[in-house]
Amino acid sequence: MDEIMKKEETALAQTTEMPLGFGEDDAEDMLIPRIKVAQALSPEVKDGSVKIGSIFNSLTTEDLTDKTFIPVCKFNNNVYWRDRRDGGGIICRSADGKTGQYEDGRVLYCAQCRKCEFDNTKKGREAIPVCTKYINFLGFFEGEYMPIILSFSKTNMAEGKKMYSMARVTRQHIWNFGYTLASVERHKNGNDWFVIDPRNAGQTSDETRAIAKELFDQFASTVTSIRYDMDEQKGAVEGTVEVVDDDKSEF
């Protein structure tokens, strides 16, 4: 029994030790990938890299559908995207979902700006927020351990809140449970699109929790400033549709 335990401890140490050969770490050198779901107009669908409706890694296009995601930490942010027709890019970004930094250097509190809220004085498309709210989870996939970002916004926001709620009610570390990511097709007002639906996959293993703790120690204190794939050169998220109805949903 002792011999088996020693072998398991050795295997875990080999898994969690820092990989060699990368030199000094520089935050500017690393771009963390994001989990995306392929829409009909997504560039990756158009060029044949992925199939419509599939969940994939934004940098490698690896199919992640139905794999188990392990969240390590959650953070919110807001992004005011410039329309692609005007060149795309970010007009203002709030790394913490509270204070926005404009491209011209201005700083404004999101609660005062309110561009990420519905305008109740207007109707239809005019009432839709021009700034996008995100619920983000930094994590990894079971057995792979590459850090990756899972983001929820607009018509996928409800699923992000559901995942956070499922994790919160356990009153345990967020990485003690995994979540299978399913692709679900939605239909509304003549529009069709896919969302990522996280489903409880049960408790994680001790090895997985050790990896999660290591990533937490590495990223948690700086998670709002890490660089990750946000389609910054493309403006608003590619391949999406806009849904406007009386329920004030948007995409």
N, C-alpha and C positions, 0 to 999 in steps of 0.2 A: 504494500500500500504506500509506504513512504517513497519507494522508487518511482511509482506512478506519479505521485504528487510532485516529486523533483523534476520529472520530465515535463509535466504541465507548466511548472513555474519557469523552466528554461525556455520552453516554446513561447510563453507569454513575453518573457524578457526580450527574446529575439524579435518578436513582432512589434513591440513598442519602442525599441531603442531607436535613436535618431539615425536615419539613413546617411551614408557617407557620400562624398564626391560632389557636393553642391556649393562648396565655398561658403563665403559669408552670406547670410540671409539679407535680402533687401526687399522691402515691401513693394517697391516699384517694379521689381522683376517678376512678381507672381500675380497671375490673374486667376482667381478662383472661378470655376465653371458654374453655370446655373442650370437648374432642371427646367426644361421647357416642354410644352405639349404642342404638337404639330397641328396647325390650323390649315385650312385649304389654301390660304395665300402665303403661308410661311415660305421663306426662301429655301429652306431645307427640303420642303416638299417639292417645290418647283424644280430644284436641281437633282432630285431623285435620291438625296442622302437619307431621308427618312420617309416613312409612310404617314399619311394623314391620320391623326388621332393618337400617334405613338408618343410616349414620354421619353425624352432623350437628353443626353449631356450636351450642353450648348457648344462645348469646345471639341469633343471627340465624335459627336452624333451617335454615341453608343446608346442602344435601346435600353431604357430603364423601366419599362412598363412592368408592373406587378412585382418589382423588386422591393426589398424591405429597406426603408430609409430610417436612419437613427438620428434624431435631432440632438444637437449638442447645446445650442443656445438660441434664443429668439431675440429679434430686434425689429423695430418698426422704422420705416422711413417714408418720406414723401418726395416725389420727383415731379417737377414742372417741366414737361417735355416741350421742345419747340416742334411745331408741325414739320413733317418730312418735306412738305412742299416748300418750306422756308429754310431748308438745309438741315433740319434735325438737330440733335444735341440737347443738352440740358440748360434750361433757363435758370432754374433754381433747384437746389437740392437740400433737403433737411435730413441729415444723417441720423437724427434721433427721433424724427417725427414731431419735433417741437419747435426747433429754430432753423429757419431756412437761410441758405447762403446763395445770393444771386450771383450770376456770372460777372456782374459789374462791381461786386464787392459789397453790395448792400446786405444787411442782415435784418431779418424780419421774423417775428414770432408767428408760427402757423395759426395760432388761435386768433391773431389779429388779421392776418392775411385772408384766411378762410377760402383760398382758391381750391382747396382740396375737399370742400363741402358743397353740397347741393345748394343752389340759390333758390330759395322758396319764393322769391319775388318774380321768378321767371318760369317759363313752361317749356316742355320738350327739350330739344337739344341745347337750348340756351341755358337751361338750368343745370346741366351736367358739369361737374367739377373739371377744371382745366388742369389741375394738379392731381397726380395719382398717389393714393395711399397704398402702402405695401406692408404686409406681415411677412417677415422673412425668418427662415430657420437655417442656421449653419449646421451642417451635419455630414453624414457619409452613408454609404450603402453597406449593408451587412456583408462582411467578407472582402471588402474592397479598400476601405479606409482612405480614399481620396476625399479631401474636404470639398463640399459642394453646397450651393445655396438653393433652397427651395423657397420660392416667393409666391404669395397669393395677392391678387388685387382685383378690383372691379367685379365682374360676375363670378370670379373664383374666390372672392373674399370670404364668403360663408364657409367654404371648406377649410380655409386657413384658421378661422375662428374655431371651427369644430375640432381641428387637430390640437390647437392650443388648449382648448377646454378638456379634451380627453386626457392630455398629459397633465394638466393642472390638478384635476380631481384625484389623481392617484396619490398626491402628496409625497411623491418620490422624485429623485433626480429625473430630469426630462429624458435622459438617455436610457432609463431603465425599461422603456418599452419602445418597440419598433412599430413602423407604420408602412403597410403595403400601399404603393401608389398605383391606383387604378385610373384609367382614362375613361371618362364618361361623356357621352355626347348630349348636348343640350339643344333645345329648339324653342324659339320664342319670336313672335312678331315677324315670322318669315326668315329669321336668321338661324343658322346652325353653327355650333362651335363645340369645342371640347374643353373640359376642365379636368384638373387633377384632383382626385378624390382619395384622401388618406384614410386607410382603414386599419384599426388596431391589429397588429400582428403578434401580440403577446410579449412576454418578458424577454429581455435580451440576456445573453450569456455573460459570464464574468469576464471573458476575454474582450468582448465587445464593449463592456462598460469601462474596462481599463483604457482602451483606445479612446473612447469618448471623453474620459477624464483628462487624458493627455491633450486632446484637441481643445477642450474647455480651458485648460490652463494656458494654452498657447494663444487662443484667439478671443476669449470672452471679454477681456479688458479693452480690446481694440476693435471689437467686431463692427462698430459703426464706421470705422475708417478703413476697413479692408477693401481692396480692389477686387471686384468680381464682374463677370460679364453681364452688362446691363443693356446691350445694344446701343451704347452711347453714340455711335456714329450713325445710327439709323433713326434716331428720334423715338417716337412712340413705338410700343411693341409691335413687331411685324406680324402681319397675317391675322389681325383681330378684326372683329366687327363691332359695331356700336349698337347697343340695344337701348331703346328709350321707351318707357311705358309709365303707367301710373304708379308703379311700385318703386320708381326711382332707381332702377337697376341700370348699370352701365357696363360696357366692356371696352 
